[in-house]
Amino acid sequence: MNDELHTNEPTGPLENRWTRQRFDMGLVNPTNRKKYRIIVVGTGLAGAAAAASLGELGYRVKAFCFQDSPRRAHSIAAQGGINAAKNYQNDGDSVWRLFYDTIKGGDFRSRESNVYRLAEISASIIDQAVAQGVPFAREYGGLLANRSFGGAQVSRTFYSRGQTGQQLLLGACQALYRQIATGTVEMHPRTEMLELIVSDGRARGIVTRNLVDGRIEAHTADCVVLCSGGYGNAYYLSTNAKGCNTSAIWRAHRHGALFANPCFTQIHPTCIPQSGNYQSKLTLMSESLRNDGRVWAPLHAADISRNPAELPEELRDYFLERRYPAFGNLVPRDIASRAAKEVCDAGHGVGPEVNGRRLGVYLDFSAAIAELGESVIRERYGNLFEMYQRITGEDPWRTPMRIYPASHYTMGGLWVDYNLMTTIDGLFAAGECNYSDHGANRLGASALMQGLADGYFILPCSIGNYLARHEPGQISSDHADVRNAVAAVRARIERLLNAPAAQHPPEVFHRRLGQLLWDHCGMSRDPAGLQQALQELPRLREAFWREVKVCGSGAEFNQVLERAGRIADFLELGELMCLDALARNESCGSHARTDHLTAEGEVQRNDADYSYVAAWEYSGDPGAPKLHREQLHFEFVRPSVRSYK
Ligand SMILES: Cc1cc2nc3c(=O)[nH]c(=O)nc-3n(C[C@H](O)[C@H](O)[C@H](O)COP(=O)(O)OP(=O)(O)OC[C@H]3O[C@@H](n4cnc5c(N)ncnc54)[C@H](O)[C@@H]3O)c2cc1C
């Protein structure tokens, strides 16, 4: 492809851009919509919302997920809430403030037009969810309640106790099931997309494997939408569901969809610390807990083993409140994570030793319980306290929780234009799997907002606009491009099943990849470490293809085979993450390069040279992708030093 990236964003006053774009968009006559077939891969919040909305419009939709039900998508895990600029609290919120907070929170590495649209649509998402019956928390008088989240000084987060994602997903799935019942949506659960079908430069379908009986099938359509979630599991240990993977977008990337900002990965500060080497999963404690919980570590390293409840106030270091008095415990995630890491690296970490290190700080509710009473705290966070107790065996009502940062969310993903279309014609990407809106750091409670804005409000317009310019009709299942895609899937499965020196289960390679990424492309990065990872990653990939052991066959239920395919893609993506981190010779948001920090240890951007979205093109060699730059223009917000002090 040529170097130029067309964002297709409108110009003019920011407030009118989305309205104008929608007016300028082509429409498909209601009676013609049933002639178009749309494939939606993924039925988490973004995909379920998109499939339901497109079905409601009358298009014929085929939706796919690898779980046994759309209701089990990873979105169900979202705990804390969803942002919206309703200003119910009358505390100074507005669309402009949400726009500004998001641009600033992302450290000025996102596109203004998209972010403004997200803030604008946010209020409609809440109306939509309420109409579906989503049980948001309410004030005594009946109004919807709000709480605060990191990176904002207003309360704009709507929530359903600690189960916001689950309740929103029930709403979206209810809308989806209605379309399944009316026949506009054909749902394919336990079906994994393993390849994209591209014909004449246009996305025309996907190849899938039925995860129950191993059947390989091709599905063709007029366009394809990927809503396949984030790639945080590249780090092996993460707060993501174990099944979350990169395969759908990585397959698309290999076909020409540019991958944007792969190194922008979010490490969340409040996770339950790792307790041993056997672990394969970490658990998030919602950011909402930082509303009332205070983060601290012992002031003196000598006190790290003392009972925290007995450590007097003057021997505690409330390091976030000390370093960032304006935002205190509610600083954004990247800042809170790095601060916790520094405290632990300096020997003040608490909790059991893992690999000779104590990686944990306290999240303490004793002051909030004393002030507000246990019943108020129980009402706000009861299920989170219970979850913590069940996992750690410690009682957070009596002793502070222990937390430590963990891989959680990925801001990077497929590059999309203003219409959410990738660089492959007819291939759209929505939700966490696209790169849009969050720049170098996502603010808490903004992922649900983005996924639902994409699915309920943006795709139904932009896909209609795309289809209006194309005659309906799918390519035949006999087409050479379809047959080639199916053959490629079969060949890859055979290769995974027949490694020449098969001896290790796929997890062995995934753990090693995760450690490399965590050490060198995690909370802090430096050129030497990235170079080292870049030397080791191709060797690890080679070892994988030589030694991976997958028992059984492809023609049956085979979870090891599923995992092996996903890990093979993570191994390529990991290299791109490190290349991107090395090429971005600055610090910004989550991307903290130790060679680009201020004297106070804060990230130091280089706007003159790096105010761009890095969009990588697959070249055939994972070690030599081509970089395209989308230059970012700030017409409405002046990039400034991001301060939360
Ligand atoms: C523990 C936790 C708590 C969170 N809490 C919050 C919160 O409070 N607020 C907030 O805003 N955000 C939160 N987030 C982030 C947020 O939950 C996610 O970003 C969001 O839910 C992603 O939605 P999605 O629809 O893009 O993807 P997902 O919900 O991950 O759905 C992906 C879908 O794609 C399907 N899929 C993937 N690959 C394939 C394939 N190859 N073939 C077929 N199907 C495929 C899956 O089956 C699934 O249906 C949290 C994240 C975590 C990990």
The ligand as a Gaussian input file, in Angstrom:
#p B3LYP/6-31G(d) Opt

LIG

0 1
 C      -11.289000      -7.671000      34.594000
 C      -11.636000      -6.528000      33.692000
 C      -12.484000      -5.533000      34.127000
 C      -12.817000      -4.474000      33.290000
 N      -13.637000      -3.489000      33.754000
 C      -13.975000      -2.466000      32.945000
 C      -14.845000      -1.437000      33.395000
 O      -15.326000      -1.450000      34.521000
 N      -15.156000      -0.452000      32.531000
 C      -14.660000      -0.394000      31.265000
 O      -14.990000       0.535000      30.530000
 N      -13.842000      -1.368000      30.812000
 C      -13.493000      -2.402000      31.609000
 N      -12.653000      -3.376000      31.149000
 C      -12.304000      -3.398000      29.720000
 C      -13.500000      -3.935000      28.942000
 O      -14.139000      -4.957000      29.663000
 C      -13.118000      -4.484000      27.577000
 O      -12.268000      -3.597000      26.920000
 C      -14.351000      -4.678000      26.725000
 O      -15.322000      -5.425000      27.410000
 C      -13.993000      -5.352000      25.408000
 O      -15.182000      -5.595000      24.708000
 P      -15.122000      -6.171000      23.232000
 O      -16.527000      -6.344000      22.804000
 O      -14.241000      -5.316000      22.419000
 O      -14.377000      -7.575000      23.365000
 P      -14.712000      -8.890000      24.230000
 O      -15.736000      -8.692000      25.267000
 O      -13.373000      -9.409000      24.659000
 O      -15.328000      -9.874000      23.186000
 C      -14.546000     -10.470000      22.193000
 C      -15.427000     -11.378000      21.391000
 O      -14.701000     -11.843000      20.278000
 C      -14.820000     -13.237000      20.154000
 N      -13.623000     -13.709000      19.470000
 C      -12.329000     -13.371000      19.677000
 N      -11.541000     -13.957000      18.775000
 C      -12.337000     -14.683000      17.978000
 C      -12.116000     -15.510000      16.858000
 N      -10.895000     -15.683000      16.364000
 N      -13.176000     -16.120000      16.299000
 C      -14.444000     -15.951000      16.789000
 N      -14.713000     -15.150000      17.823000
 C      -13.671000     -14.531000      18.409000
 C      -15.023000     -13.738000      21.559000
 O      -15.649000     -14.993000      21.529000
 C      -15.909000     -12.629000      22.120000
 O      -17.239000     -12.866000      21.767000
 C      -12.296000      -4.421000      31.994000
 C      -11.431000      -5.424000      31.541000
 C      -11.075000      -6.453000      32.395000
 C      -10.081000      -7.453000      31.938000

